[in-house]
Amino acid sequence: MTDRGDDDTPDLPPELEQLLRGLTGGEVDPQLASMVQGMGLDKVDPQMLQMVMGQVQAMFAAPPSDTAVDATVATDIARKTVASAGDALAGEADRRAAAEAVQVADLWLAGATDLDSPGLRGTAWSRAEWVEATMPVWAGLVEPVAEGVSDAVAAVLERQLGDLPEGAVPPAMAGMMDQAAPMLRRMHGSMFSMQLGQGVGRLAGEVLTGCEVSLPLVTPPEVVLMPAAVRELAEGLEVDEAQTRLFLAVREVARVRLFHAVPWLAPALLAAVRDYAGDITIDTEGIEEAVRSIDPADPQAVQEALQGRMFAPQHSPAQQAALARLETVLALVEGWVDVVAGRACEAHLPAASALGEAVRRRRATGGPAEKAFGALVGLELRPRRLRDAANLFRALEDSGGAGARDAAWRHPDLAPSTADLDDPLGYVERSQDTGGDDLDAELDALLRGESGDEGRG
């Protein structure tokens, strides 16, 4: 123990004293030392303390970040998550089987829809490869939530410090808190990034294809199948693996064709998720309660608080409306895929009906990974009204063939709305009442900004 020449300053382990000197930039303030001792930090294992000291100093020294989410940290956590559950690179046989399935699926879909995406290439990925390829999209989607949480936590801490009586905070600690503000933001960003990594890692263990969650996560011309998940589904349903692979390939190719042929769809979906996340109201009262309840000497309590109300966004009526709009678009995508894939497979795959029902049930209920991701951002990527959307597209197809069904995607303002899912026959009638020439005229008017019909899509 070093002699500080001040009998009022508690004795602290050298590692802890070095940490406090580094944080305050000078001598150890007696009040600050007493607070640290009262928290029990002087009894922490020296090796653990040395590790914590290095991490804290690294946080202080790290340059400011332009983003609240660290995609590198999230990717690392996600990769470790999939590795712990078992993962392996796809073998040559799996890659060849995926390429052949996508080629066949493309041919079958040519007879079911005119929406095309030339030059598609089928491939098989491991879960880790899916994580690496899709993480940039996930990080961009949850960035608004991470920023909101970090800002809310910082505001709560500042308010609590401001409410303390004068002199309650040692001068050295007050100066340290000023330096710590950027560190706290990085710390919250790191925790959020870890949660994101866990959510995406678990999701990687469940997805059957690259874009199964109805978001454009994989860049064309790649059409991705996940061989391990495909095998698990086939075994669980007691269906031939080759049939299962072909059926899923048809659905994935249909999604890729749709995203390619409808240029407004992919940006609209990603923007809807970001807007939803950006408008979430953070429960600052819950955060403040969590901060007050934390016992810094109890790591388990800290972990529970940070994973509980601190990161639980509250939905306002506006957010509920935004969620309904987003779920409508997700349902329209999967409903269209359902109908088109069914048409493409019905003459070729004996198990198409059973596989279709299994996939619909799977998407309607959602898995544990999807629920975990929903807890992170307050959003479950589940097309709750998939059956309603599929019924609407079937009704369009019955009334005017595949052309009428696919014409619903011509413009976002002409696409079915939430209300149209409640009244699909009404939407079909309105579509029939609008002839080809009139429809072109209406579309031209929309593009010129002359339409008075608001709030569709």
C-alpha positions in Angstrom: 0.0 0.0 0.0 1.4 3.4 -0.9 1.6 6.1 1.7 -0.5 9.1 0.7 0.3 11.1 3.8 -3.4 11.6 4.5 -4.9 9.7 7.4 -8.5 10.5 6.2 -8.0 8.6 3.0 -9.0 5.0 3.2 -6.5 2.3 2.3 -7.2 0.9 -1.2 -5.5 -1.8 -3.2 -2.8 -0.4 -5.5 -4.8 -1.4 -8.7 -7.9 0.4 -7.5 -5.9 3.5 -6.4 -4.2 3.5 -9.8 -7.6 3.4 -11.5 -8.9 6.3 -9.5 -5.8 8.4 -10.2 -6.1 7.7 -13.9 -9.8 8.7 -13.9 -9.4 11.9 -11.9 -6.0 12.9 -13.3 -4.5 13.6 -9.8 -4.6 12.6 -6.2 -7.3 10.3 -4.9 -10.0 12.4 -3.2 -10.8 11.0 0.3 -14.6 11.2 -0.2 -14.3 9.4 -3.5 -12.1 6.7 -1.9 -14.7 6.3 0.9 -17.5 5.9 -1.7 -15.6 3.3 -3.6 -14.7 1.4 -0.4 -18.4 1.6 0.7 -19.4 -0.1 -2.6 -17.1 -3.0 -1.7 -14.8 -2.5 -4.7 -11.7 -2.7 -2.5 -12.5 -6.3 -1.9 -12.7 -7.3 -5.6 -10.2 -9.9 -6.8 -7.0 -8.1 -7.9 -6.9 -9.8 -11.3 -10.5 -9.0 -11.9 -9.9 -5.4 -10.9 -6.9 -5.2 -13.2 -9.1 -6.4 -16.1 -11.9 -3.9 -15.3 -9.3 -1.1 -15.0 -8.1 -1.9 -18.5 -11.6 -1.9 -19.9 -12.6 1.3 -18.2 -9.4 3.1 -19.3 -10.0 1.8 -22.9 -13.5 3.3 -22.8 -12.1 6.6 -21.7 -9.4 6.6 -24.3 -11.6 5.4 -27.2 -12.4 8.0 -29.8 -16.0 9.2 -30.1 -18.2 7.0 -32.3 -20.6 8.3 -34.9 -23.0 5.4 -34.1 -24.6 4.0 -30.9 -24.4 0.4 -32.2 -21.0 -1.2 -32.6 -21.6 -3.7 -35.5 -18.2 -5.3 -34.9 -19.1 -6.1 -31.3 -22.6 -7.3 -32.3 -21.2 -9.5 -35.0 -18.6 -11.1 -32.7 -21.4 -11.9 -30.1 -23.7 -13.3 -32.8 -20.9 -15.5 -34.2 -20.2 -16.8 -30.7 -23.9 -17.4 -30.2 -24.2 -19.6 -33.3 -20.9 -21.3 -32.6 -22.1 -22.3 -29.1 -25.2 -23.9 -30.6 -23.2 -25.7 -33.3 -22.4 -24.4 -36.7 -20.4 -25.6 -39.7 -19.6 -24.3 -43.2 -21.9 -25.6 -45.9 -20.3 -28.5 -47.8 -19.9 -28.7 -51.5 -22.9 -31.1 -51.7 -25.1 -28.5 -49.9 -24.0 -25.7 -52.1 -24.6 -27.7 -55.3 -28.1 -28.8 -54.0 -29.0 -25.2 -53.2 -27.8 -23.9 -56.6 -29.9 -26.6 -58.4 -33.0 -25.9 -56.2 -32.9 -22.2 -57.0 -32.5 -22.9 -60.7 -35.5 -25.2 -60.7 -37.5 -22.7 -58.6 -36.8 -19.9 -61.0 -38.2 -22.0 -63.9 -41.3 -22.9 -62.0 -42.0 -19.3 -61.0 -41.7 -18.2 -64.6 -45.1 -19.8 -65.1 -46.6 -18.3 -62.0 -45.6 -14.6 -62.2 -44.3 -12.1 -64.7 -42.2 -10.4 -61.9 -38.7 -11.4 -62.8 -35.2 -11.1 -61.4 -32.6 -12.3 -63.9 -29.3 -13.9 -63.1 -30.2 -15.3 -59.7 -27.6 -17.6 -58.1 -28.4 -20.2 -55.4 -26.0 -20.8 -52.6 -25.9 -22.4 -49.1 -24.7 -20.5 -46.0 -23.7 -21.4 -42.5 -25.3 -19.5 -39.7 -22.1 -17.5 -39.2 -22.1 -16.5 -42.9 -25.7 -15.3 -42.5 -24.7 -13.2 -39.5 -21.8 -11.6 -41.3 -23.8 -10.7 -44.4 -26.9 -9.4 -42.6 -25.5 -7.6 -39.5 -25.0 -4.3 -41.3 -28.7 -4.2 -42.1 -29.7 -5.1 -38.5 -27.3 -2.5 -37.0 -28.8 0.2 -39.2 -32.3 -0.8 -38.2 -31.8 -0.7 -34.5 -29.5 2.3 -34.4 -32.4 4.8 -33.6 -33.4 2.7 -30.6 -29.9 2.5 -29.3 -29.5 6.3 -29.6 -32.7 6.8 -27.7 -31.8 4.5 -24.9 -28.3 6.1 -24.5 -29.7 9.6 -24.5 -32.4 8.7 -22.0 -29.9 7.0 -19.6 -27.5 9.9 -19.8 -30.3 12.4 -19.1 -31.4 10.4 -16.0 -27.9 10.3 -14.6 -27.3 14.0 -15.2 -30.7 14.8 -13.5 -29.9 12.6 -10.5 -26.5 14.3 -10.1 -28.1 17.7 -10.4 -30.6 16.9 -7.6 -27.9 16.0 -5.1 -27.2 18.5 -2.3 -24.3 20.9 -2.8 -21.0 19.2 -1.8 -22.5 15.7 -1.9 -20.4 14.8 -4.9 -16.6 15.0 -4.3 -14.9 17.5 -6.7 -12.7 14.8 -8.1 -15.7 12.6 -8.9 -17.6 15.6 -10.4 -14.7 16.1 -12.8 -14.6 12.4 -13.5 -18.3 12.4 -14.4 -17.7 15.1 -16.9 -15.0 13.0 -18.6 -17.2 9.9 -18.2 -20.1 11.1 -20.3 -18.6 9.8 -23.6 -17.6 6.6 -21.8 -21.1 6.1 -20.5 -22.5 6.5 -24.0 -20.0 3.9 -25.3 -20.9 1.6 -22.4 -24.6 1.7 -23.2 -23.8 1.3 -26.9 -21.7 -1.8 -26.1 -24.5 -3.3 -24.0 -27.0 -2.7 -26.7 -24.6 -4.1 -29.3 -24.2 -7.2 -27.2 -28.0 -7.7 -27.0 -28.3 -7.1 -30.7 -25.6 -9.8 -31.3 -27.4 -12.3 -29.1 -30.7 -11.6 -30.9 -29.3 -11.9 -34.4 -27.3 -15.0 -33.4 -30.4 -16.7 -32.1 -32.3 -15.7 -35.2 -29.5 -17.1 -37.4 -30.1 -20.5 -35.7 -33.8 -20.5 -36.9 -34.0 -18.9 -40.3 -34.5 -21.3 -43.2 -33.5 -18.9 -46.0 -31.7 -15.6 -46.4 -34.7 -13.3 -46.4 -37.2 -15.4 -44.5 -38.1 -12.5 -42.2 -39.5 -10.6 -45.2 -36.7 -8.0 -45.1 -34.2 -7.5 -48.0 -31.3 -8.8 -45.9 -29.3 -10.4 -48.7 -28.1 -8.6 -51.8 -29.1 -10.1 -55.1 -28.2 -12.1 -57.1 -27.6 -14.4 -54.1 -30.5 -16.6 -53.1 -29.5 -18.2 -49.8 -30.7 -21.5 -48.3 -29.6 -22.6 -44.8 -29.0 -26.3 -45.1 -28.9 -27.2 -41.4 -32.2 -25.5 -40.8 -33.7 -27.0 -43.9 -32.8 -30.5 -42.8 -34.2 -29.9 -39.3 -37.5 -28.8 -40.8 -37.7 -31.8 -43.2 -37.0 -34.2 -40.3 -39.5 -32.5 -38.0 -42.3 -32.7 -40.7 -41.2 -36.2 -41.9 -41.0 -34.8 -45.4 -38.4 -35.6 -48.0 -35.4 -33.2 -47.7 -35.2 -32.5 -51.5 -38.9 -31.5 -51.6 -38.5 -29.3 -48.6 -35.4 -27.6 -50.1 -37.2 -27.0 -53.4 -40.3 -25.6 -51.7 -38.2 -23.2 -49.6 -36.2 -22.2 -52.7 -39.4 -21.3 -54.5 -40.5 -19.1 -51.7 -37.1 -17.4 -51.4 -36.8 -16.8 -55.2 -40.3 -15.3 -55.1 -39.2 -12.9 -52.4 -36.1 -11.9 -54.3 -38.1 -11.5 -57.5 -40.6 -9.3 -55.7 -38.0 -7.0 -54.1 -36.3 -6.7 -57.5 -39.4 -6.0 -59.6 -41.0 -3.6 -57.1 -38.3 -1.0 -56.6 -40.2 0.9 -53.9 -40.8 -2.1 -51.7 -37.4 -2.9 -50.1 -36.6 0.8 -49.3 -40.2 1.2 -47.9 -39.8 -1.8 -45.6 -36.4 -0.7 -44.2 -37.6 2.9 -43.8 -40.7 1.7 -42.0 -38.7 -0.3 -39.5 -36.2 2.6 -38.9 -39.1 5.1 -38.6 -40.8 2.8 -36.1 -37.7 2.4 -34.1 -36.8 6.1 -34.2 -40.1 7.2 -32.9 -40.2 4.8 -29.9 -40.7 6.7 -26.6 -38.1 5.6 -24.1 -39.5 5.0 -20.5 -37.2 7.4 -18.7 -39.2 6.9 -15.4 -38.5 3.2 -15.7 -34.8 3.9 -16.4 -34.6 6.3 -13.4 -36.2 3.6 -11.2 -33.7 1.1 -12.5 -30.8 3.4 -11.8 -32.0 4.1 -8.3 -32.4 0.4 -7.5 -29.0 -0.7 -8.7 -26.5 -1.9 -6.1 -23.2 -1.4 -7.8 -21.7 -4.1 -5.6 -24.1 -6.7 -6.9 -23.2 -7.5 -10.6 -26.3 -9.7 -11.0 -28.6 -6.8 -10.0 -26.9 -4.5 -12.5 -27.3 -7.0 -15.3 -31.0 -7.6 -14.5 -31.7 -3.9 -14.4 -29.9 -3.2 -17.7 -31.8 -6.1 -19.4 -35.1 -5.2 -17.9 -36.9 -1.8 -17.8 -33.9 0.1 -18.9 -34.2 -1.3 -22.4 -38.0 -1.6 -22.6 -39.4 1.0 -25.0 -43.0 2.2 -24.5 -45.4 2.3 -27.5 -47.5 5.4 -27.9 -50.7 5.4 -30.0 -48.7 6.8 -32.9 -46.3 3.9 -32.5 -49.1 1.4 -32.5 -50.4 2.9 -35.7 -46.9 2.7 -37.3 -46.6 -0.9 -36.2 -49.9 -1.8 -37.8 -48.7 -0.2 -41.1 -45.4 -2.1 -41.0 -47.2 -5.4 -40.2 -49.5 -4.8 -43.2 -46.5 -4.5 -45.6 -44.9 -7.6 -44.1 -48.2 -9.5 -44.4 -48.5 -8.4 -48.1 -45.1 -9.6 -48.9 -45.6 -13.0 -47.3 -49.2 -13.3 -48.5 -48.1 -12.7 -52.1 -45.2 -15.2 -51.7 -47.6 -17.7 -50.3 -50.0 -17.5 -53.3 -47.3 -17.4 -56.0 -45.2 -20.1 -54.4 -48.3 -22.3 -54.0 -49.1 -21.9 -57.7 -45.5 -22.7 -58.8 -45.3 -25.8 -56.6 -48.7 -27.4 -56.8 -48.0 -29.3 -60.0 -44.6 -30.5 -59.0 -44.3 -31.2 -55.2 -46.7 -33.7 -53.6 -45.9 -32.3 -50.1 -46.5 -28.6 -51.2 -49.7 -28.2 -49.2 -48.3 -29.7 -46.0 -45.1 -27.6 -46.3 -47.1 -24.5 -47.0 -49.2 -24.9 -43.9 -46.1 -25.6 -41.8 -44.4 -22.4 -43.0 -47.5 -20.3 -42.4 -47.9 -21.7 -38.9 -44.2 -21.1 -38.3 -44.4 -17.4 -39.3 -47.7 -16.8 -37.5 -46.4 -18.0 -34.1 -42.8 -16.9 -34.2 -39.9 -18.6 -32.6 -38.0 -17.8 -29.4 -35.3 -16.0 -31.3 -37.8 -13.7 -33.0 -39.3 -13.0 -29.6 -35.9 -12.2 -28.2 -35.2 -9.8 -31.0 -38.7 -8.2 -30.4 -37.8 -7.6 -26.8 -34.7 -5.8 -27.9 -36.3 -3.3 -30.3 -40.0 -3.6 -29.4 -40.8 -5.1 -32.7 -41.6 -8.7 -33.7 -41.1 -9.1 -37.5 -44.2 -11.2 -37.8 -46.8 -10.9 -40.6 -49.8 -11.3 -38.2 -52.3 -10.9 -41.1 -50.6 -13.3 -43.5 -53.8 -15.3 -44.2 -55.8 -12.1 -44.8 -53.1 -10.9 -47.3 -53.0 -14.3 -49.0 -56.8 -14.3 -49.4 -56.7 -10.8 -50.9 -54.1 -11.8 -53.5 -56.1 -15.0 -54.3 -59.2 -12.9 -54.8 -57.3 -10.7 -57.2 -56.0 -13.7 -59.0 -59.5 -15.2 -59.3 -60.9 -12.0 -60.7 -58.2 -11.1 -63.2 -55.5 -13.7 -63.2 -51.8 -13.4 -62.3 -51.6 -10.0 -63.9 -54.3 -8.5 -61.7 -52.6 -10.0 -58.6 -49.2 -8.6 -59.4 -50.5 -5.2 -60.5 -51.3 -4.5 -56.9 -47.5 -3.7 -56.5 -47.4 -1.0 -59.3 -47.2 1.9 -56.9 -47.2 2.2 -53.0 -50.3 4.4 -53.1 -52.2 1.7 -55.0 -51.1 -1.2 -52.9 -53.6 -2.7 -50.5 -53.9 -1.0 -47.1 -54.7 -2.3 -43.6 -58.3 -1.5 -44.3 -58.2 -3.5 -47.5 -57.2 -6.6 -45.6 -60.5 -6.2 -43.7 -62.4 -6.0 -47.0 -60.4 -7.8 -49.7 -63.5 -8.1 -52.0 -64.0 -4.4 -51.8 -60.4 -3.9 -52.9 -60.9 -6.3 -55.8 -64.0 -4.5 -56.9 -62.2 -1.1 -56.8 -59.4 -2.6 -58.8 -61.8 -4.0 -61.4 -63.7 -0.6 -61.6 -60.4 1.0 -62.6 -59.7 -0.1 -66.2 -56.2 -0.3 -67.7 -56.2 3.2 -69.3 -57.7 4.7 -66.1 -55.2 2.9 -64.0 -52.3 4.3 -66.0 -53.8 7.8 -65.8 -54.2 7.5 -62.0 -50.6 6.2 -61.7 -49.3 9.1 -63.7 -51.2 11.5 -61.5 -49.8 9.9 -58.4 -46.2 10.3 -59.8 -46.9 14.0 -60.5 -48.3 14.4 -56.9 -51.8 15.2 -58.0 -53.7 12.4 -56.2 -55.9 13.3 -53.3 -56.0 9.7 -52.0 -53.8 9.7 -48.9 -52.8 7.1 -46.4 -52.7 4.0 -48.5 -50.0 1.3 -48.5 
